[in-house]
Amino acid sequence: MSFFKKLFSSKKEKDDNQQNGQQADFKGIYTNDYFDKRYTEDEIKPELMEGCIKMVESYFLEYKFEKKINSPVNHPANLDQLMDEGIGFKLYCKAFNMEENQAAMFLAFAFSDFLIKQFGFKLYTDNQPEFPLRKMVLKYNRDGVVLSLYPFEYSLKALDHQATFEGLYDKIKTNLKTLPNVDDVLKDMGRG
């Protein structure tokens, strides 16, 4: 099967979310062999996750902000607060002699942990990333139809106020509701 075919034909009925551009982009079809060569399943080490959560919690304690969502602390609404309230998470980490990439990695792991627990995403390392910031990838697989996210790349955008975690969270919820099944994908491509 070839890569980079369009999934949604014009004859398919569009709902409001699709018309608003919130439908996930279709990138292609790949075999299990290709997937296994390109991606290595990964996990967030518990001690690393503990450090990320402590960093997020310490920001709230330091600046005496009340979290928008009490639990979990790494909820997207709370992660957005790190950008918007106080000096900002980037400067907060800089005060600890950390680079922007380290601040982004804290956020990427915190957000990834939330999505893994909330929806069942799995963390992978992309051995052949299309772009340098996309080595870390989260994948959600529903019966062969896969949704991919790039938490490190997205965290850098959030740090630069170009995106919000809550915005992506809303898009994920919408796309998971409209994720097609593999038989429909193949039929739309003339393969089923």
WOWO-V979420 format. One record per residue. N is the residue number from 1. OMEGA is omega in radians with two decimals (NA if undefined). NEAR is the number of other C-alpha atoms within 10 Angstrom. D_FIRST is the distance of its C-alpha to the first C-alpha in Angstrom with 2 decimals. Layout:
n: [N | N]
omega: [OMEGA | OMEGA]
near: [NEAR | NEAR]
d_first: [D_FIRST | D_FIRST]
//
This chain:
n: [1 | 2 | 3 | 4 | 5 | 6 | 7 | 8 | 9 | 10 | 11 | 12 | 13 | 14 | 15 | 16 | 17 | 18 | 19 | 20 | 21 | 22 | 23 | 24 | 25 | 26 | 27 | 28 | 29 | 30 | 31 | 32 | 33 | 34 | 35 | 36 | 37 | 38 | 39 | 40 | 41 | 42 | 43 | 44 | 45 | 46 | 47 | 48 | 49 | 50 | 51 | 52 | 53 | 54 | 55 | 56 | 57 | 58 | 59 | 60 | 61 | 62 | 63 | 64 | 65 | 66 | 67 | 68 | 69 | 70 | 71 | 72 | 73 | 74 | 75 | 76 | 77 | 78 | 79 | 80 | 81 | 82 | 83 | 84 | 85 | 86 | 87 | 88 | 89 | 90 | 91 | 92 | 93 | 94 | 95 | 96 | 97 | 98 | 99 | 100 | 101 | 102 | 103 | 104 | 105 | 106 | 107 | 108 | 109 | 110 | 111 | 112 | 113 | 114 | 115 | 116 | 117 | 118 | 119 | 120 | 121 | 122 | 123 | 124 | 125 | 126 | 127 | 128 | 129 | 130 | 131 | 132 | 133 | 134 | 135 | 136 | 137 | 138 | 139 | 140 | 141 | 142 | 143 | 144 | 145 | 146 | 147 | 148 | 149 | 150 | 151 | 152 | 153 | 154 | 155 | 156 | 157 | 158 | 159 | 160 | 161 | 162 | 163 | 164 | 165 | 166 | 167 | 168 | 169 | 170 | 171 | 172 | 173 | 174 | 175 | 176 | 177 | 178 | 179 | 180 | 181 | 182 | 183 | 184 | 185 | 186 | 187 | 188 | 189 | 190 | 191 | 192]
omega: [-3.07 | -3.11 | 2.97 | 3.01 | 3.10 | -3.07 | -2.95 | -3.14 | -3.10 | -3.12 | -3.13 | -3.14 | -3.13 | 3.04 | -3.10 | -3.12 | 3.12 | -3.14 | 3.12 | 3.09 | -3.10 | 3.09 | 3.13 | 3.07 | 3.09 | -3.08 | 3.13 | 3.10 | 3.10 | 3.14 | 3.08 | 3.11 | 3.12 | -3.13 | -3.10 | 3.10 | -3.05 | -3.02 | 3.05 | 3.13 | -3.05 | 3.05 | 3.07 | -3.13 | -3.07 | -3.13 | 3.07 | 3.12 | 3.10 | 3.11 | 3.11 | -3.14 | 3.12 | 3.12 | 3.11 | 3.14 | -3.11 | 3.09 | 3.13 | 3.14 | -3.11 | -3.06 | 3.06 | 3.07 | 3.02 | 3.14 | 3.08 | 3.10 | -3.06 | -3.10 | 0.04 | -3.11 | -3.11 | 3.03 | -3.12 | 3.12 | 3.12 | 3.12 | 3.09 | 3.10 | 3.14 | -3.14 | -2.91 | -3.06 | -3.12 | -3.10 | -3.10 | -3.04 | 3.13 | 3.12 | 3.09 | 3.12 | 3.12 | 3.10 | 3.07 | -3.12 | 3.09 | 3.10 | 3.11 | 3.14 | 3.11 | 3.07 | 3.12 | -3.14 | 3.04 | -3.12 | -3.14 | 3.12 | -3.14 | 3.14 | 3.12 | 3.13 | 3.11 | -3.10 | 3.09 | -3.11 | -3.07 | -3.00 | -3.10 | 3.03 | 3.03 | -3.14 | 3.11 | 2.93 | 3.11 | -3.11 | 3.12 | -3.05 | 3.10 | -3.14 | -3.06 | -3.09 | -3.06 | 3.11 | 3.09 | -3.09 | 3.02 | 3.13 | 3.04 | -3.08 | 3.04 | 3.08 | 3.07 | 3.05 | -2.96 | 3.03 | -3.10 | 3.08 | -3.13 | -2.98 | -3.14 | 3.12 | -3.12 | 3.13 | 3.07 | 3.09 | 3.13 | 3.11 | 3.14 | 3.11 | 3.08 | -3.11 | 3.07 | 3.09 | 3.14 | 3.08 | 3.11 | 3.10 | 3.11 | 3.11 | 3.12 | 3.14 | 3.13 | -3.10 | 3.10 | 3.09 | -3.04 | -3.14 | -3.11 | 3.02 | -3.01 | 3.13 | 3.10 | 3.11 | -3.12 | 3.13 | 3.12 | 3.14 | -3.13 | -3.10 | -3.04 | NA]
near: [9 | 7 | 10 | 11 | 12 | 13 | 20 | 18 | 11 | 7 | 7 | 9 | 8 | 13 | 10 | 9 | 13 | 15 | 9 | 9 | 10 | 15 | 21 | 17 | 13 | 16 | 14 | 13 | 19 | 13 | 8 | 10 | 8 | 10 | 12 | 11 | 11 | 14 | 18 | 14 | 13 | 14 | 14 | 13 | 9 | 9 | 9 | 13 | 17 | 12 | 14 | 21 | 19 | 14 | 19 | 19 | 16 | 13 | 20 | 19 | 12 | 10 | 11 | 10 | 13 | 11 | 19 | 14 | 13 | 10 | 9 | 11 | 19 | 24 | 22 | 24 | 17 | 23 | 24 | 23 | 20 | 24 | 18 | 13 | 13 | 16 | 12 | 15 | 25 | 20 | 17 | 18 | 18 | 13 | 10 | 8 | 10 | 13 | 14 | 16 | 15 | 16 | 22 | 23 | 19 | 23 | 30 | 21 | 25 | 27 | 22 | 26 | 21 | 19 | 22 | 15 | 10 | 10 | 12 | 14 | 21 | 19 | 26 | 19 | 17 | 19 | 14 | 12 | 14 | 9 | 8 | 9 | 14 | 19 | 19 | 23 | 24 | 25 | 19 | 19 | 14 | 13 | 10 | 14 | 16 | 20 | 19 | 18 | 18 | 18 | 25 | 25 | 20 | 22 | 26 | 22 | 15 | 19 | 23 | 13 | 12 | 10 | 15 | 20 | 22 | 15 | 12 | 14 | 17 | 12 | 17 | 20 | 11 | 16 | 18 | 16 | 10 | 15 | 15 | 17 | 13 | 15 | 14 | 14 | 19 | 13 | 11 | 16 | 14 | 8 | 10 | 10]
d_first: [0.00 | 3.77 | 6.77 | 9.95 | 9.55 | 12.79 | 13.27 | 16.78 | 17.71 | 21.37 | 22.18 | 21.67 | 25.09 | 25.72 | 28.17 | 30.60 | 28.48 | 25.57 | 28.18 | 29.67 | 26.50 | 26.15 | 22.70 | 20.25 | 17.96 | 14.24 | 12.67 | 8.96 | 6.73 | 7.40 | 8.36 | 12.10 | 12.85 | 11.66 | 13.60 | 16.54 | 16.90 | 16.80 | 18.89 | 22.20 | 23.78 | 27.14 | 30.23 | 33.12 | 36.17 | 38.91 | 41.53 | 39.32 | 38.58 | 42.31 | 43.11 | 40.73 | 42.25 | 45.74 | 45.07 | 44.01 | 46.98 | 49.38 | 48.58 | 49.62 | 52.70 | 53.71 | 53.67 | 54.72 | 51.94 | 51.22 | 47.55 | 46.04 | 44.41 | 46.61 | 43.95 | 41.58 | 42.75 | 39.19 | 38.46 | 36.86 | 40.11 | 42.08 | 39.79 | 40.27 | 44.02 | 43.83 | 42.88 | 45.33 | 48.48 | 50.83 | 50.13 | 46.37 | 44.34 | 43.68 | 47.45 | 48.15 | 45.98 | 47.51 | 50.89 | 49.72 | 48.79 | 45.05 | 42.64 | 40.39 | 37.34 | 39.19 | 39.99 | 36.35 | 35.35 | 37.93 | 36.46 | 32.83 | 33.78 | 35.99 | 33.39 | 30.66 | 33.14 | 33.82 | 30.18 | 29.62 | 32.73 | 32.35 | 28.75 | 27.41 | 25.25 | 24.61 | 25.42 | 23.23 | 23.78 | 20.98 | 21.34 | 19.59 | 20.69 | 19.94 | 23.61 | 26.59 | 27.49 | 24.16 | 24.59 | 25.73 | 23.13 | 23.51 | 20.70 | 21.16 | 18.85 | 19.41 | 17.65 | 14.27 | 14.66 | 16.00 | 18.64 | 19.55 | 23.01 | 24.81 | 28.38 | 30.07 | 28.98 | 30.00 | 33.29 | 34.23 | 33.76 | 35.94 | 38.57 | 38.77 | 39.10 | 35.92 | 34.39 | 35.59 | 34.38 | 35.49 | 33.49 | 30.26 | 31.36 | 31.82 | 28.37 | 26.84 | 28.90 | 27.86 | 24.11 | 24.32 | 26.06 | 23.42 | 20.25 | 18.15 | 16.97 | 13.41 | 14.19 | 15.28 | 12.26 | 10.05 | 13.06 | 13.47 | 10.12 | 11.17 | 8.90 | 11.89]
//
